[in-house]
Amino acid sequence: MIPASFHSWALDETPASRSQAAWGRRYRIWLNLKSNPLAMMGLFIIVAFIILSLLAPLLAPYDPGYQELSNRLARPSAEHWFGTDELGRDVLSRMLYGGRVTLGMVIAVVVLVAPIGLAVGCVAGYFGGIVDSALMRVTDVFLAFPRLILALAFVAALKPGVESAVLAIALTAWPPYARLARAETMTIRRSDFIAASRLTGASPWRIIARHIAPLCVPSLIVRTTLDMSSIIITAASLGFLGMGAQPPSPEWGAMIATAKRFIFEQWWVATIPGIAIFLVSLAFNFLGDGLRDVLDPKQN
């Protein structure tokens, strides 16, 4: 429960400081988000998967690499809740540890992609002219290729592995963020407060960093959350195609790839990681829709 004192302090219509105003805005965003049941369901699922993945060493009943060939492809039971795979490894344990790999890849991609897209879009939108044309043509080149195909080409040029998959997805995922940041910047740069900043002698880089980029962040957060599902599917697809995490790493896409031979007879081996991918992707879509309603001023 949030203390009543904080509630009244954050919702004060006449904040006494910039800090109070900032916390008040964050608290209002949380209250609006909390009123959306689908968004809260998505947030709950995401947090649950992250916690389960972080606590995998404590929660997993078996070592994810432990092989028991005499018990291979065992059906779900009290001993193995989600059954075992073709090498007798516990599917539940591998799924918990696999969340670390898959969700870790997604977080790493977002950490790389969001700042790159924001920087490219803000610079192109603010300076315009030849700078805008050059940066947007590079962006168009990346957008011309399907994301998965381009990611496969990058991984093939490097070598299969988690690091290569993260770098490949990041290199193919930044263009939409750059275009969004550019559109926001082109609107903001004509504002009166930007003109006032120029009159005070602020440099273009200071204006971009202190005034324009922060205003582009809410739209970028919404786009990133909505794109999480496609990033997860791309990461899992690279693992499925053998270009991402390599065996015996318990990555969800790689788990499905090794189980495709048994998908009809021993359905649980491929179904369990598939359900995990589906739930996390759906949760990010629910959360992204909720954040769009809260953060996008055009929706209010």
For each residue, the residues with C-beta under 8 A, 3 or more apart:
1:
2: 6 7
3: 6 7
4: 7 8
5: 8 9
6: 2 3 9 10 27
7: 2 3 4 10 11 27
8: 4 5 11 12
9: 5 6 12 20 23
10: 6 7 20 23 24 26 27 28
11: 7 8 24 27 28
12: 8 9 15 16 20 24
13:
14:
15: 12 18 20 21 24
16: 12 20
17: 20 21
18: 15 21 22
19: 22 23
20: 9 10 12 15 16 17 23 24
21: 15 17 18 24 25
22: 18 19 25 26
23: 9 10 19 20 26 27
24: 10 11 12 15 20 21 27 28
25: 21 22 28 29
26: 10 22 23 29 30
27: 6 7 10 11 23 24 30 31
28: 10 11 24 25 31 32
29: 25 26 32 33 294 295
30: 26 27 33 34
31: 27 28 34 35
32: 28 29 35 36 293 294
33: 29 30 36 39 40 43 290 291 294
34: 30 31 40
35: 31 32
36: 32 33 39 40 289 290 293 294
37: 40 41
38: 41 42 286 289 290
39: 33 36 42 43 286 287 289 290 291 293
40: 33 34 36 37 43 44 290
41: 37 38 44 45 283 286
42: 38 39 45 46 282 283 284 285 286 287 288 290
43: 33 39 40 46 47 283 287 290
44: 40 41 47 48 283
45: 41 42 48 49 279 280 282 283
46: 42 43 49 50 280 283 284 287
47: 43 44 50 51
48: 44 45 51 52
49: 45 46 52 53 99 103 276 279 280 283
50: 46 47 53 54 99 103
51: 47 48 54 55
52: 48 49 55 56 59 96 99
53: 49 50 56 96 97 99 100 103
54: 50 51 100
55: 51 52 58 59
56: 52 53 59 60 93 96 97 99 100
57: 60
58: 55
59: 52 55 56 96
60: 56 57 63 64 90 92 93 96 97
61: 80 81 90 92 93
62: 66 89 90 93
63: 60 66 93
64: 60 89 90 93 94 96 97 98 248 250
65: 89 248 250
66: 62 63 89 90 93
67: 87 88 89
68: 71 72 84 88 89
69: 72 87 88
70: 88
71: 68 74 80 84 88
72: 68 69 84 85 86 87 88
73: 83 84 85 86 88 262 266 269
74: 71 77 79 80 83 84 88
75: 83 266 268
76: 80 81 82 83 268
77: 74 80 81 83
78: 81
79: 74
80: 61 71 74 76 77 83 84 90 91 92
81: 61 76 77 78 92
82: 76 90 91 92 95 268 272
83: 73 74 75 76 77 80 91 266 268 269 272
84: 68 71 72 73 74 80 88 89 90 91 269
85: 72 73 88 89 91 94 255 258 259 269
86: 72 73 258 259 261 262 269
87: 67 69 72
88: 67 68 69 70 71 72 73 74 84 85
89: 62 64 65 66 67 68 84 85 93 94
90: 60 61 62 64 66 80 82 84 93 94
91: 80 82 83 84 85 94 95 255 268 269 272 273
92: 60 61 80 81 82 95 96 272
93: 56 60 61 62 63 64 66 89 90 96 97 250
94: 64 85 89 90 91 97 98 250 255 273
95: 82 91 92 98 99 250 252 255 272 273 276
96: 52 53 56 59 60 64 92 93 99 100
97: 53 56 60 64 93 94 100 101 250
98: 64 94 95 101 102 250 251 252 255 273 276
99: 49 50 52 53 56 95 96 102 103 252 276
100: 53 54 56 96 97 103 104
101: 97 98 104 105 162 245 249 250 251 252
102: 98 99 105 106 232 235 236 239 251 252 253 277
103: 49 50 53 99 100 106 107 280
104: 100 101 107 108
105: 101 102 108 109 162 165 166 169 235 244 245
106: 102 103 109 110 228 231 232 235
107: 103 104 110 111
108: 104 105 111 112 166 170
109: 105 106 112 113 166 169 170 173 231 235
110: 106 107 113 114 224 228 231
111: 107 108 114 115
112: 108 109 115 116 166 167 170 174
113: 109 110 116 117 170 173 174 177 224
114: 110 111 117 118 177 220 224
115: 111 112 118 119
116: 112 113 119 120 170 174 177 178
117: 113 114 120 121 174 175 176 177 178 180 181 220
118: 114 115 121 122 177 178 181 213 216 217 220
119: 115 116 122 123 213
120: 116 117 123 124 135 139 174 178 181 182
121: 117 118 124 125 177 178 179 180 181 182 183 184 185 216
122: 118 119 125 126 181 182 185 208 212 213 216
123: 119 120 126 127 131 135 208
124: 120 121 127 128 131 132 135 136 178 182 185
125: 121 122 128 132 181 182 183 184 185 186 189 212
126: 122 123 185 189 204 207 208 212
127: 123 124 131 132 204
128: 124 125 131 132 186
129: 132 133
130: 133 134
131: 123 124 127 128 134 135
132: 124 125 127 128 129 135 136 182
133: 129 130 136 137
134: 130 131 137 138
135: 120 123 124 131 132 138 139 178
136: 124 132 133 139 140 179 182
137: 133 134 140 141
138: 134 135 141 142
139: 120 135 136 142 143 175 178 179
140: 136 137 143 144 175
141: 137 138 144 145
142: 138 139 145 150 171 172 174 175
143: 139 140 175 176
144: 140 141
145: 141 142 149 150 153 172
146: 149 150
147: 150 151 169 172 173 230 234
148: 151 152 234 237 238
149: 145 146 152 153
150: 142 145 146 147 153 154 168 171 172
151: 147 148 154 155 165 168 169 171 172 234 238
152: 148 149 155 156 168 238 241 243
153: 145 149 150 156 157
154: 150 151 157 158 164 167 168 171 172
155: 151 152 158 159 160 164 165 168 238 243 244
156: 152 153 243
157: 153 154
158: 154 155 161 164 167 168
159: 155 164
160: 155 164 165 242 243 244 246
161: 158 164 165 244 245 246
162: 101 105 165 166 244 245 249 251
163: 166 167
164: 154 155 158 159 160 161 167 168 243
165: 105 151 155 160 161 162 168 169 235 238 239 243 244 245
166: 105 108 109 112 162 163 169 170
167: 112 154 158 163 164 170 171
168: 150 151 152 154 155 158 164 165 171 172 238
169: 105 109 147 151 165 166 172 173 231 234 235 238
170: 108 109 112 113 116 166 167 173 174
171: 142 150 151 154 167 168 174
172: 142 145 147 150 151 154 168 169 175
173: 109 113 147 169 170 176 177 227 231 234
174: 112 113 116 117 120 142 170 171 177 178
175: 117 139 140 142 143 172 178 179
176: 117 143 173 179 180 223 227
177: 113 114 116 117 118 121 173 174 180 181 220 223 224
178: 116 117 118 120 121 124 135 139 174 175 181 182
179: 121 136 139 175 176 182 183
180: 117 121 176 177 183 184 216 219 220 223
181: 117 118 120 121 122 125 177 178 184 185 213 216 219 220
182: 120 121 122 124 125 132 136 178 179 185 186
183: 121 125 179 180 186 187
184: 121 125 180 181 187 188 212 215 216 219
185: 121 122 124 125 126 181 182 188 189 208 212 216
186: 125 128 182 183 189 190
187: 183 184 190
188: 184 185 191 194 211 212 215 216
189: 125 126 185 186 194 212
190: 186 187 194
191: 188 194 195
192: 195 196
193: 196 197 211
194: 188 189 190 191 197 198 207 211 212
195: 191 192 198 199
196: 192 193 199 200
197: 193 194 200 202 206 207 211
198: 194 195 201 202 207
199: 195 196
200: 196 197
201: 198
202: 197 198 206 207 210
203: 206 207
204: 126 127 207 208
205: 208 209
206: 197 202 203 209 210
207: 126 194 197 198 202 203 204 210 211 212
208: 122 123 126 185 204 205 211 212 213
209: 205 206 212 213
210: 202 206 207 213 214
211: 188 193 194 197 207 208 214 215
212: 122 125 126 184 185 188 189 194 207 208 209 215 216
213: 118 119 122 181 208 209 210 216 217
214: 210 211 217
215: 184 188 211 212 218
216: 118 121 122 180 181 184 185 188 212 213 219 220
217: 118 213 214 220 221
218: 215 221 222 295 296
219: 180 181 184 216 222 223 295 296
220: 114 117 118 177 180 181 216 217 223 224
221: 217 218 224 225 291 295
222: 218 219 225 226 288 291 292 295 296
223: 176 177 180 219 220 226 227
224: 110 113 114 177 220 221 227 228
225: 221 222 228 284 287 288 291
226: 222 223 229 284 285 288 289 292
227: 173 176 223 224 230 231 288
228: 106 110 224 225 231 232 281 284 288
229: 226 232 233 280 281 282 284 285
230: 147 227 233 234
231: 106 109 110 169 173 227 228 234 235
232: 102 106 228 229 235 236 277 280 281 284
233: 229 230 236 237 277 281
234: 147 148 151 169 173 230 231 237 238
235: 102 105 106 109 165 169 231 232 238 239 244 253
236: 102 232 233 239 240 244 251 252 253 256 277
237: 148 233 234 240 241 253
238: 148 151 152 155 165 168 169 234 235 241 243 244 253
239: 102 165 235 236 242 243 244 245 251 252 253 254 256 257
240: 236 237 244 253 254 256 257
241: 152 237 238 244 257
242: 160 239 246 254 257
243: 152 155 156 160 164 165 238 239
244: 105 155 160 161 162 165 235 236 238 239 240 241 251 253 254
245: 101 105 161 162 165 239 249 251 253 254
246: 160 161 242 249 254
247: 254 258
248: 64 65
249: 101 162 245 246 254
250: 64 65 93 94 95 97 98 101 254 255
251: 98 101 102 162 236 239 244 245 254 255
252: 95 98 99 101 102 236 239 255 256 273 274 276 277
253: 102 235 236 237 238 239 240 244 245 256 257 273 277
254: 239 240 242 244 245 246 247 249 250 251 257 258
255: 85 91 94 95 98 250 251 252 258 259 269 270 273
256: 236 239 240 252 253 259 260 270 273 274
257: 239 240 241 242 253 254 260
258: 85 86 247 254 255
259: 85 86 255 256 262 263 266 269 270 273
260: 256 257 263 270
261: 86
262: 73 86 259 265 266 267 269 270
263: 259 260 266 267 269 270 271
264: 267
265: 262
266: 73 75 83 259 262 263 269
267: 262 263 264 270 271
268: 75 76 82 83 91 271 272
269: 73 83 84 85 86 91 255 259 262 263 266 272
270: 255 256 259 260 262 263 267 273 274
271: 263 267 268 274 275
272: 82 83 91 92 95 268 269 275 276
273: 91 94 95 98 252 253 255 256 259 270 276 277
274: 252 256 270 271 277 278
275: 271 272 278 279
276: 49 95 98 99 252 272 273 279 280
277: 102 232 233 236 252 253 273 274 280 281
278: 274 275 281 282
279: 45 49 275 276 282 283
280: 45 46 49 103 229 232 276 277 283 284
281: 228 229 232 233 277 278 284 285
282: 42 45 229 278 279 285 286
283: 41 42 43 44 45 46 49 279 280 286 287
284: 42 46 225 226 228 229 232 280 281 287 288
285: 42 226 229 281 282 288 289
286: 38 39 41 42 282 283 289 290
287: 39 42 43 46 225 283 284 290 291
288: 42 222 225 226 227 228 284 285 291 292
289: 36 38 39 226 285 286 292 293
290: 33 36 38 39 40 42 43 286 287 293 294
291: 33 39 221 222 225 287 288 294 295
292: 222 226 288 289 295 296 299
293: 32 36 39 289 290 296 299
294: 29 32 33 36 290 291
295: 29 218 219 221 222 291 292
296: 218 219 222 292 293 299 300
297: 300
298:
299: 292 293 296
300: 296 297
